[in-house]
Amino acid sequence: METDCLFCRIVAGEIPATIVRETDRTLAFRDIGPKAPVHVLVIPKEHYADVTALAGADPGLAGEVLATAAVVAEAEGLGADGFRMIFNTGRYAGQEVFHAHVHLLGGAPLGPMLAT
């Protein structure tokens, strides 16, 4: 655990979150500033700065993060109309919390991938 990492503190139970799914190695919880009707963050419980660090160190855990996101998407009723998964990696991509996480978004049309 990184003591100054927001998501590590959520995993440790120090900061409350609305948890929608938990496995031995992953945690899914609602984003506090949702950008869509469904906006869930899925993280590995173990700290990795971003998805490239996660995939390089533990590809199996990276797969578990994706599998958890897929289960959450189905549970949230997003399967029929679709959803988006986004990994922001680095400051140019807008990563704000440097703990690997995927944004699961859906529940309404999401529009174009990037705004110009």
C-alpha positions as CSV (number, residue, x, y, z in Angstrom):
1,M,0.0,0.0,0.0
2,E,1.2,3.5,-0.9
3,T,0.2,5.6,2.1
4,D,-0.5,8.7,0.0
5,C,-2.5,6.9,-2.7
6,L,-6.2,7.6,-2.6
7,F,-7.1,4.2,-4.1
8,C,-4.8,2.3,-1.7
9,R,-6.6,4.1,1.2
10,I,-10.0,3.0,-0.3
11,V,-8.8,-0.6,-0.5
12,A,-7.6,-0.3,3.2
13,G,-11.0,1.0,4.2
14,E,-9.6,4.3,5.4
15,I,-11.7,6.3,2.9
16,P,-15.4,5.3,2.2
17,A,-16.5,4.2,-1.3
18,T,-19.6,2.8,-2.8
19,I,-18.4,-0.7,-3.7
20,V,-20.2,-2.6,-6.4
21,R,-17.9,-5.6,-6.7
22,E,-14.9,-7.0,-4.8
23,T,-12.8,-10.0,-5.5
24,D,-9.6,-11.2,-3.7
25,R,-7.5,-9.0,-6.0
26,T,-9.8,-6.3,-7.5
27,L,-12.2,-3.7,-6.3
28,A,-14.9,-1.9,-8.2
29,F,-16.6,1.3,-6.9
30,R,-18.6,4.2,-8.1
31,D,-16.8,7.3,-9.2
32,I,-17.6,10.3,-7.0
33,G,-17.7,12.6,-10.0
34,P,-19.5,10.5,-12.6
35,K,-19.2,11.4,-16.3
36,A,-22.1,9.0,-17.3
37,P,-25.1,7.5,-15.6
38,V,-22.9,4.5,-14.8
39,H,-19.3,5.4,-13.9
40,V,-17.5,2.7,-12.0
41,L,-13.7,2.5,-11.3
42,V,-12.1,-0.9,-11.3
43,I,-8.7,-1.2,-9.6
44,P,-6.3,-3.9,-8.6
45,K,-6.0,-3.9,-4.8
46,E,-2.2,-4.0,-5.1
47,H,-0.7,-0.7,-6.0
48,Y,0.7,-0.2,-9.6
49,A,1.1,3.4,-10.8
50,D,-0.7,2.8,-14.1
51,V,-1.9,0.1,-16.5
52,T,1.5,-0.4,-18.2
53,A,3.2,-1.0,-14.8
54,L,0.4,-3.4,-13.9
55,A,0.5,-5.3,-17.2
56,G,4.3,-5.6,-17.1
57,A,4.4,-6.8,-13.5
58,D,1.3,-9.0,-13.3
59,P,-0.5,-9.7,-16.6
60,G,-2.8,-12.1,-14.8
61,L,-4.0,-9.4,-12.5
62,A,-4.4,-7.0,-15.4
63,G,-6.8,-9.6,-16.9
64,E,-8.6,-9.9,-13.6
65,V,-9.2,-6.1,-13.7
66,L,-10.8,-6.5,-17.1
67,A,-12.8,-9.5,-16.1
68,T,-14.1,-7.6,-13.1
69,A,-15.1,-4.7,-15.3
70,A,-16.9,-7.0,-17.6
71,V,-18.9,-8.6,-14.8
72,V,-19.8,-5.1,-13.4
73,A,-20.9,-4.0,-16.9
74,E,-23.2,-6.9,-17.1
75,A,-24.5,-6.4,-13.6
76,E,-25.2,-2.7,-14.3
77,G,-27.2,-3.7,-17.4
78,L,-24.8,-2.2,-19.9
79,G,-24.4,-5.3,-22.1
80,A,-27.3,-4.6,-24.5
81,D,-26.5,-1.0,-25.4
82,G,-22.7,-1.0,-24.9
83,F,-20.2,0.7,-22.6
84,R,-16.7,2.2,-22.7
85,M,-13.6,1.2,-20.7
86,I,-10.9,3.8,-20.4
87,F,-7.4,3.5,-18.9
88,N,-5.8,7.0,-18.6
89,T,-2.1,6.6,-18.4
90,G,0.1,9.6,-17.6
91,R,-0.6,13.3,-17.3
92,Y,-1.2,13.8,-21.0
93,A,-4.0,11.3,-20.8
94,G,-5.5,13.0,-17.8
95,Q,-4.6,10.4,-15.2
96,E,-5.3,12.0,-11.8
97,V,-4.8,9.1,-9.4
98,F,-1.6,7.3,-10.0
99,H,-2.9,3.8,-9.2
100,A,-3.9,1.7,-12.1
101,H,-7.6,1.9,-12.8
102,V,-10.2,1.5,-15.6
103,H,-13.2,3.7,-15.9
104,L,-16.3,1.8,-16.9
105,L,-18.8,4.2,-18.4
106,G,-22.3,3.6,-19.8
107,G,-26.0,4.0,-19.4
108,A,-26.4,6.6,-22.1
109,P,-24.9,7.5,-25.5
110,L,-21.3,8.6,-24.7
111,G,-20.5,10.6,-27.9
112,P,-17.2,10.7,-29.6
113,M,-14.1,9.2,-28.1
114,L,-12.2,12.5,-28.0
115,A,-13.3,16.1,-28.0
116,T,-11.2,18.4,-30.1
